[in-house]
Amino acid sequence: MKKLTIALLLLVSCCLFCSQISGEQANEENLIINDEQLNFSKHKVTFIELGADKCIPCKAMQPVMREIAQEYKGTIQVVFYDVWKTPKYAKDYGIRMIPTQVFIDKNGDEIFRHVGFYAKNDIIKMLKEKRIL
């Protein structure tokens, strides 16, 4: 049983490690990483995830961000800022805990904020309640 548990932990760790995004921008998924020149006006909403590559709950958010970026390309711009690598973003957005999700409308105004893991279905529900989707 112990060997099976260790093997499963290694497998999960490997999957999480292999699924990390690299590079400054992943255009094919509309997922932007560390872009200081955001243009909010091109999308109905910008979903900004403030977290860290090495934070476990933040890693759990990455598949959610990728799915939303793919499914709502042109409507939702998805941005990830690693606040451990670039602390300025934590200060700019007033972040106290990670992960934190900030949603900005096309005028650059914050419309919603959430702290902690935020499930895709809950994000979509909130965006529908706000009449964005």
The 8 nearest C-alpha neighbors of each residue, nearest first, counted from 0:
[[1, 3, 2, 4, 5, 6, 7, 8],
 [0, 2, 4, 3, 5, 6, 7, 8],
 [3, 1, 5, 4, 0, 6, 7, 8],
 [2, 4, 6, 0, 1, 5, 7, 8],
 [5, 3, 7, 1, 6, 2, 8, 0],
 [6, 4, 8, 2, 7, 3, 9, 1],
 [5, 7, 3, 9, 4, 8, 2, 10],
 [8, 6, 10, 4, 9, 5, 3, 11],
 [9, 7, 5, 11, 10, 6, 12, 4],
 [8, 10, 12, 6, 7, 11, 13, 5],
 [9, 11, 7, 13, 8, 12, 6, 14],
 [12, 10, 14, 8, 13, 9, 7, 15],
 [13, 11, 9, 15, 10, 14, 8, 16],
 [12, 14, 16, 10, 11, 15, 17, 9],
 [15, 13, 11, 17, 16, 12, 18, 10],
 [16, 14, 12, 18, 13, 17, 11, 19],
 [15, 17, 13, 14, 18, 19, 12, 11],
 [18, 16, 14, 15, 19, 13, 20, 12],
 [19, 17, 15, 16, 14, 20, 62, 13],
 [20, 18, 17, 16, 21, 15, 52, 58],
 [19, 21, 18, 22, 25, 61, 17, 32],
 [22, 20, 19, 23, 24, 25, 32, 18],
 [23, 21, 24, 20, 25, 32, 33, 31],
 [22, 24, 32, 33, 21, 25, 31, 34],
 [23, 25, 31, 32, 22, 26, 30, 33],
 [24, 26, 30, 27, 28, 31, 29, 23],
 [27, 25, 29, 28, 24, 30, 31, 23],
 [26, 28, 25, 29, 30, 69, 24, 68],
 [27, 29, 30, 69, 26, 68, 25, 65],
 [28, 30, 26, 68, 27, 72, 31, 25],
 [31, 29, 77, 28, 25, 78, 68, 26],
 [32, 30, 78, 24, 25, 77, 79, 29],
 [31, 33, 79, 24, 23, 78, 34, 80],
 [32, 34, 80, 35, 79, 23, 31, 78],
 [35, 33, 36, 32, 37, 31, 23, 78],
 [34, 36, 37, 33, 32, 38, 88, 80],
 [37, 35, 34, 38, 33, 39, 31, 32],
 [38, 36, 35, 39, 34, 78, 45, 40],
 [37, 39, 40, 41, 36, 42, 105, 107],
 [38, 40, 105, 41, 107, 37, 42, 45],
 [39, 41, 105, 38, 42, 106, 43, 107],
 [40, 42, 39, 38, 105, 43, 73, 74],
 [43, 41, 74, 44, 40, 75, 105, 73],
 [44, 42, 74, 105, 104, 75, 131, 41],
 [43, 45, 104, 75, 42, 103, 105, 46],
 [46, 44, 76, 103, 102, 75, 77, 47],
 [45, 47, 102, 77, 101, 76, 78, 44],
 [48, 46, 78, 101, 100, 79, 77, 102],
 [47, 49, 100, 79, 99, 78, 80, 50],
 [50, 48, 80, 99, 98, 79, 81, 100],
 [49, 51, 98, 97, 81, 57, 82, 48],
 [50, 52, 81, 54, 53, 83, 82, 57],
 [51, 53, 54, 81, 58, 57, 50, 19],
 [52, 54, 51, 55, 58, 57, 50, 83],
 [53, 55, 57, 51, 52, 56, 58, 50],
 [54, 56, 58, 57, 53, 59, 52, 51],
 [57, 55, 59, 58, 54, 116, 60, 98],
 [58, 56, 60, 54, 59, 55, 98, 50],
 [59, 57, 55, 60, 61, 56, 54, 52],
 [58, 60, 56, 57, 61, 55, 62, 116],
 [61, 59, 57, 63, 58, 62, 64, 116],
 [60, 62, 64, 58, 63, 59, 65, 57],
 [63, 61, 65, 64, 60, 66, 59, 58],
 [64, 62, 60, 66, 61, 65, 119, 67],
 [63, 65, 61, 67, 62, 66, 68, 60],
 [64, 66, 68, 62, 63, 67, 69, 61],
 [67, 65, 69, 63, 68, 64, 70, 62],
 [66, 68, 70, 64, 69, 65, 71, 63],
 [67, 69, 65, 29, 66, 72, 71, 28],
 [70, 68, 66, 28, 67, 72, 71, 65],
 [69, 71, 67, 68, 72, 66, 65, 75],
 [72, 70, 74, 75, 68, 69, 67, 73],
 [73, 71, 69, 74, 68, 70, 75, 29],
 [72, 74, 75, 42, 71, 76, 41, 43],
 [73, 75, 42, 43, 71, 72, 76, 44],
 [76, 74, 44, 71, 45, 42, 73, 72],
 [75, 77, 45, 46, 42, 44, 29, 68],
 [78, 76, 46, 30, 68, 45, 47, 31],
 [77, 79, 31, 47, 32, 30, 48, 46],
 [80, 78, 48, 32, 47, 49, 31, 33],
 [79, 81, 49, 33, 82, 32, 48, 50],
 [82, 80, 51, 50, 83, 84, 85, 49],
 [83, 81, 86, 85, 84, 89, 50, 80],
 [84, 82, 81, 85, 86, 51, 50, 52],
 [83, 85, 82, 81, 86, 51, 80, 52],
 [84, 86, 82, 87, 83, 81, 88, 80],
 [87, 85, 82, 89, 88, 83, 84, 90],
 [86, 88, 90, 89, 85, 91, 82, 92],
 [89, 87, 91, 90, 86, 82, 92, 85],
 [90, 88, 94, 86, 92, 87, 91, 82],
 [89, 91, 93, 87, 88, 92, 94, 86],
 [92, 90, 88, 89, 93, 87, 94, 86],
 [91, 93, 89, 90, 94, 88, 101, 49],
 [94, 92, 90, 89, 91, 95, 88, 96],
 [95, 93, 89, 92, 96, 90, 99, 97],
 [94, 96, 93, 97, 89, 99, 90, 114],
 [97, 95, 94, 98, 99, 114, 115, 50],
 [98, 96, 50, 99, 115, 49, 114, 95],
 [97, 99, 50, 115, 57, 49, 114, 96],
 [100, 98, 114, 97, 49, 113, 115, 48],
 [99, 101, 48, 113, 47, 112, 49, 114],
 [100, 102, 112, 47, 46, 111, 103, 48],
 [101, 103, 46, 111, 45, 110, 109, 47],
 [102, 104, 109, 45, 108, 44, 107, 110],
 [105, 103, 44, 106, 107, 108, 43, 45],
 [104, 106, 40, 39, 43, 107, 44, 42],
 [107, 105, 104, 108, 40, 39, 103, 109],
 [106, 108, 104, 105, 103, 39, 109, 40],
 [109, 107, 103, 104, 106, 110, 105, 102],
 [110, 108, 103, 102, 111, 104, 107, 101],
 [109, 111, 102, 103, 108, 104, 112, 101],
 [110, 112, 102, 109, 101, 113, 103, 100],
 [113, 111, 101, 100, 102, 114, 110, 99],
 [112, 114, 100, 99, 101, 115, 111, 117],
 [115, 113, 99, 98, 100, 97, 96, 116],
 [116, 114, 98, 99, 117, 97, 113, 56],
 [115, 117, 56, 60, 118, 98, 114, 57],
 [118, 116, 115, 119, 121, 122, 60, 113],
 [117, 119, 121, 120, 122, 116, 63, 60],
 [118, 120, 122, 121, 63, 123, 117, 67],
 [121, 119, 123, 122, 118, 124, 117, 125],
 [120, 122, 124, 118, 119, 123, 125, 117],
 [123, 121, 119, 125, 124, 120, 126, 118],
 [122, 124, 126, 120, 121, 125, 127, 119],
 [123, 125, 121, 127, 122, 126, 120, 128],
 [124, 126, 128, 122, 127, 123, 121, 129],
 [127, 125, 129, 123, 131, 128, 124, 132],
 [126, 128, 130, 132, 124, 129, 125, 131],
 [129, 127, 125, 130, 126, 124, 131, 132],
 [128, 130, 126, 127, 131, 125, 132, 110],
 [131, 129, 127, 128, 132, 126, 125, 124],
 [130, 132, 126, 129, 127, 43, 44, 128],
 [131, 127, 130, 126, 123, 129, 128, 74]]
